[in-house]
């Protein structure tokens, strides 16, 4: 039981932030990784966790989108400096 709590509170949020950041550079799109994280989280909600995990699905999706957006802002800032 303690392992699930650590996954939900620490590992999954950190992984969603990293995936959002790296996903922007791979797909060149801010929306692709949040969609993928939402689909995987919803699948986990129905297979491993219970329906109360749906709140965390939203949190992970928002974290992924936010980190992808931050990666986009960083990339745009770096491109402006090069010009």
N, C-alpha and C positions, 0 to 999 in steps of 0.2 A: 504494500500500500504506500509506503514512504517513497518508493521509487517512482510511482506515478505522479506524486505531488511534485517531486523534483523535476520530472520531465515537463510537466505542465507549467511550472513557475519559472524554470531557468533554461532548460535545453530547447524547448520548442520556440520560445520567444527569441532566443539568441539565433537559432537556426533560421527563423523567418526573417530576421533582420539581415543576416548574411546572404540568404537566398535572394532577397529583394535587391540588395546592392549588386551582387554578382549577376543576377538575372537581367538587370538593365543593360549591362555591358555585353551579355551574350545575345539577348534578343533585340536590343536597341528599342525596347518598348517598356513603358512603365506598367502596363496592364497585364502582361503575360504571367509574371510570377505571382502576383496576388490572386489571379484566377486559379493557378495551379495549386497554390497553398490552400486556398479555400476548398477546392475539390478534394485534396488529400485530407484536410482537417475534417471535412464533413464525412468522408469515408471512415476515418478513424472514430468519429463520433458514433457512427452506427455499428461499427464492428468491435471496437475496443472499449470505448468510454460510453457514458450514457448521454441522454439528451441535455443535461445541464452543461455539457461541454460546448454547447452551441455558443455560449457567451465567449469562450476562448477562441472559437473559430473566427468570430468578428475581430477580436483583438489581434490574432495572428495575421489576419488579412490586412488590417489597418497598419500594423507594424511593417509588413512586407511592402505595402504601397508607399509608406512614408520613407522607408530606406531606399526604395527605387527612385522616388522623387528627389531625395537628397543626392543620390548618385547622378541624376540628370542635372541638377543644379551645379554640382561639382564639375561635371564634364563641360557644361556650358561656360562656367567660369574659367576653366583651363583653356578652352578654345578661344575665348576672348583675349586672354593674355598672349596667346601665340600670334594673334593677328596684329 
